Structures are given as C-alpha cells and as structure tokens.
Amino acid sequence: MKTPATNPSDSLACPLCGHPAEPFCADRRRRFFRCPHCELISADPAAHLDRDEEKAVYDQHDNDPGDPRYRRFLAQLADPLLERLSPGMQGLDYGCGPGPTLSGMLREAGMVMHDYDPLYAPNTVLLDRQYDFVTCTEVVEHFNDPATAWPQLADLVRPGGWLGIMTWLVSDPDPQAFRSWGYKGDPTHVSFYRPATFDWLGQRLGFTVEQAGERVILMHKSRD
C-alpha cells in the first residue's frame, strides 16, 4: 500500500464524475473524500492496494455456494430481480469470485448464466457481448476507477435489460458515522455510494433506478 497524503486541505478530482471532491474524514489508514456533485465517497487513491494485495484479501473470503446463509444473503438481489425476468434469459454475473453462487441460483430459476471475474474467471470474451441482465454483487465498492468501470458495466446490458447491484449504501453522510462504519474498514473497499450517486449514474448511463432493498439497486436500461 502506498503512503497516503497527510495535508487535510488537499482535494482531488472525484474518480466518478471528475468534479472536485472535498476532504470528508480520515482514519488511521486512509483519508476519504466526498463529491458534492455525484455524492460518491472515495478513498484516497494513494492508499489503494495493488492487485496482488487485493487478491490476498479476497482469498480470505469464505463464500461457499452450499452455505444457506450465503444464499439467503444473495437472495436479497436474486428475488426482486427474478420478478422482472423470464426463464431462458441470458445473464452475466460480473465479479463472481472464486465460488460462483448467485449464477447457480439464477440457473436454478431457469436463466442461462455466464460467470466473469477479473481475478478468478477472467474470460474477457464474455465482455464482448450484451446480456438481458447483469448482476454485480459486492463489487462496485471495489472500483478504483469508477469513471471507466461503470460505462463498461452498463454497456454489457442490452437495451431494455437489467443491471442488479448489491453494495452497502451510505445512509448517513455524517463524517463521524462514516468513520466508525465497519464496511469502510475493508481496505479493498474504495468507492462508497449514496442513493443520489445511483440517481446520477442512472441519468448519465441511461437507466431508471429503483432501490429494491437496503443494499440492492435495480437499474433498468432505456430501450432508446
């Protein structure tokens, strides 16, 4: 990990929209910035992990496809998404991790699924086409270049299709509350979203946005 800058008056360009982001808060390891335009809260890029350090953290995760608790967790996205899909639709689980589980649940419901992960299933051919729906669970908070990653993700969805996102939203923009928030303690989590951030993304990328749960966002792509 790089050494983070220490000057509290520093500002930086928001990594999502490019507007000036303001110092928000800091803990012992990282500083965080809040964008007043799109409301993304981002970690100081000087403190981002490199790819090997990131993978070492991911390798510690124990996401067992046979664990009923993990399946219930993923059902928070799967259940409302399935209400909007029809059997036989083509889907991509983007960022499936080492033990794809959500895609298996959706296959059980009659969907045709593909798995992609930049570290564990890096079949980039899957990124050269579009799908009826794309799922992305506990991934977007890892985007260290969201201005590039989000349009690429959106382009995977056919017009009229769905993008299903799971991430923990910042419900309280108070710096003290954020500083003590456990979700931001994971060093691989670098991008944190407010509901208004998803509204901005929807307008920018051509999606209508619906919050379908505490940490579930469903985005429906315009047919135009």
C-alpha positions in Angstrom: 0.0 0.0 0.0 1.2 3.5 -0.8 1.6 6.1 1.9 -1.5 8.4 2.0 -1.1 12.1 1.7 -1.5 13.9 5.0 -2.5 17.5 4.2 -6.1 17.8 5.3 -6.7 20.7 2.9 -5.9 18.6 -0.1 -8.7 18.0 -2.6 -8.9 15.7 -5.6 -11.0 15.1 -8.6 -13.9 12.7 -8.0 -13.0 9.4 -9.6 -16.6 9.0 -10.8 -17.7 12.4 -12.2 -14.4 14.4 -12.2 -15.7 17.3 -10.1 -13.6 18.5 -7.2 -14.1 16.2 -4.2 -13.7 17.6 -0.7 -11.9 16.1 2.3 -14.6 14.2 4.3 -12.9 12.2 7.1 -9.9 10.1 7.9 -9.0 7.1 9.9 -5.6 5.6 10.8 -5.1 4.1 7.4 -6.9 6.3 4.8 -8.4 9.6 4.0 -11.8 9.8 2.3 -13.3 12.4 0.0 -16.9 13.4 -0.7 -18.0 14.7 -4.0 -20.8 17.3 -3.7 -21.9 16.7 -7.3 -22.5 12.9 -7.5 -22.1 12.3 -3.8 -19.6 9.4 -4.2 -17.3 9.0 -1.2 -13.9 7.7 -2.3 -10.8 6.6 -0.6 -7.5 8.4 -1.2 -6.0 6.7 -4.2 -2.6 6.9 -2.6 -3.9 4.2 -0.2 -5.3 1.8 -2.8 -3.9 -1.7 -2.7 -2.2 -3.2 -5.7 -3.7 -6.2 -7.5 -1.7 -8.8 -5.5 -2.6 -7.2 -2.2 -6.3 -7.1 -3.2 -6.3 -10.7 -4.2 -4.7 -11.7 -0.8 -7.7 -10.1 0.9 -10.3 -11.7 -1.4 -8.7 -15.1 -0.9 -9.6 -14.9 2.8 -13.3 -14.7 2.0 -15.3 -17.9 2.6 -18.2 -17.7 0.2 -19.4 -21.3 0.0 -22.1 -21.9 -2.7 -23.6 -24.6 -0.4 -23.9 -22.3 2.6 -27.7 -21.5 3.1 -26.8 -18.2 4.9 -24.8 -17.0 1.9 -27.6 -18.0 -0.4 -30.1 -16.0 1.7 -27.7 -13.1 1.5 -27.7 -13.2 -2.3 -31.4 -13.8 -2.4 -31.8 -10.1 -1.4 -30.9 -9.4 -5.1 -32.0 -12.6 -6.8 -35.6 -12.5 -5.6 -36.6 -9.0 -6.8 -34.5 -9.4 -10.0 -36.3 -12.6 -10.9 -39.6 -10.9 -10.6 -38.5 -8.8 -13.6 -37.0 -11.6 -15.7 -38.4 -14.5 -17.8 -36.9 -18.1 -17.9 -34.3 -18.5 -20.6 -32.9 -15.0 -20.4 -29.2 -14.6 -20.8 -27.3 -13.2 -17.8 -23.8 -12.4 -16.7 -22.6 -12.5 -13.1 -19.8 -9.8 -13.2 -17.3 -10.3 -10.3 -18.4 -13.8 -9.4 -15.4 -14.5 -7.2 -13.8 -17.9 -6.7 -17.0 -19.7 -5.8 -19.9 -18.5 -8.1 -23.1 -18.8 -6.2 -25.6 -16.2 -7.5 -25.3 -17.5 -11.0 -26.1 -21.0 -9.8 -29.2 -19.7 -8.0 -30.4 -18.0 -11.2 -29.7 -21.1 -13.3 -32.0 -23.0 -10.9 -34.6 -20.4 -11.7 -34.3 -21.1 -15.4 -31.8 -18.4 -16.5 -28.8 -19.0 -18.8 -25.8 -17.7 -16.9 -22.2 -16.8 -17.5 -19.5 -16.0 -14.9 -16.9 -13.4 -15.2 -14.3 -12.2 -12.6 -11.1 -10.2 -13.4 -9.1 -12.4 -11.0 -10.9 -15.8 -10.7 -12.7 -16.2 -14.0 -11.0 -13.7 -16.5 -12.7 -14.9 -19.7 -12.7 -11.5 -21.4 -14.6 -12.9 -24.4 -17.7 -12.6 -22.2 -17.3 -8.8 -22.1 -17.6 -8.5 -25.9 -21.4 -9.1 -26.0 -24.6 -7.9 -24.2 -27.0 -9.7 -21.9 -30.6 -9.5 -20.9 -29.4 -8.8 -17.3 -26.1 -8.4 -15.5 -25.6 -9.0 -11.7 -22.8 -7.3 -9.7 -22.8 -8.3 -6.0 -20.4 -6.7 -3.6 -18.2 -5.5 -6.5 -18.8 -1.8 -7.2 -17.3 -0.7 -3.9 -14.0 -2.1 -5.2 -14.0 0.1 -8.3 -10.8 2.3 -8.1 -11.6 3.8 -11.5 -15.4 4.0 -11.4 -15.5 6.6 -14.3 -14.2 3.8 -16.5 -15.8 0.8 -14.8 -19.4 2.0 -14.8 -19.8 2.7 -18.5 -18.1 -0.7 -19.3 -20.6 -2.4 -16.9 -23.5 -0.5 -18.4 -22.5 -1.5 -22.0 -22.9 -5.2 -21.1 -26.7 -4.7 -20.7 -29.0 -4.9 -23.7 -31.5 -2.0 -24.2 -34.4 -2.9 -22.1 -32.3 -5.1 -19.8 -31.5 -5.0 -16.1 -28.4 -4.3 -14.0 -28.7 -5.7 -10.5 -26.3 -4.2 -7.9 -25.6 -5.1 -4.3 -23.5 -2.8 -2.2 -23.9 -1.2 1.2 -25.1 2.4 0.7 -24.0 5.3 2.8 -27.2 6.1 4.6 -25.8 8.7 6.9 -23.4 11.2 5.3 -22.1 12.3 8.7 -18.2 12.0 8.8 -18.2 10.6 12.3 -20.8 7.9 11.4 -18.8 7.0 8.3 -15.5 6.9 10.3 -17.0 4.2 12.6 -18.7 2.3 9.8 -17.4 -1.3 9.5 -18.0 -1.6 5.8 -15.4 1.1 5.0 -12.8 -0.8 7.1 -12.1 -3.3 4.3 -9.0 -1.9 2.6 -10.3 -3.2 -0.8 -13.5 -1.0 -0.5 -12.6 2.3 -2.1 -15.9 3.7 -3.6 -19.0 4.3 -1.5 -22.3 5.2 -2.8 -25.3 7.3 -1.7 -28.7 6.8 -3.2 -28.1 10.1 -5.1 -25.0 8.6 -6.6 -27.1 6.0 -8.3 -29.6 8.6 -9.5 -26.6 10.4 -11.1 -25.4 7.1 -12.6 -28.9 6.4 -14.0 -29.1 9.8 -15.7 -25.6 9.5 -17.0 -25.9 5.9 -18.3 -29.5 5.8 -19.5 -31.1 3.7 -16.7 -34.0 4.2 -14.4 -33.1 3.3 -10.9 -35.0 1.5 -8.2 -33.8 0.8 -4.7 -35.2 -2.7 -4.1 -33.7 -3.3 -0.6 -31.3 -1.9 2.0 -28.3 -2.7 -0.2 -30.0 -3.6 -3.5 -30.3 -1.4 -6.6 -32.0 -2.4 -9.7 -31.3 -0.4 -12.9 -33.4 -0.8 -16.0 -31.8 0.3 -19.2 -33.7 2.5 -21.6 -34.7 1.0 -25.0 -33.7 4.2 -26.8 
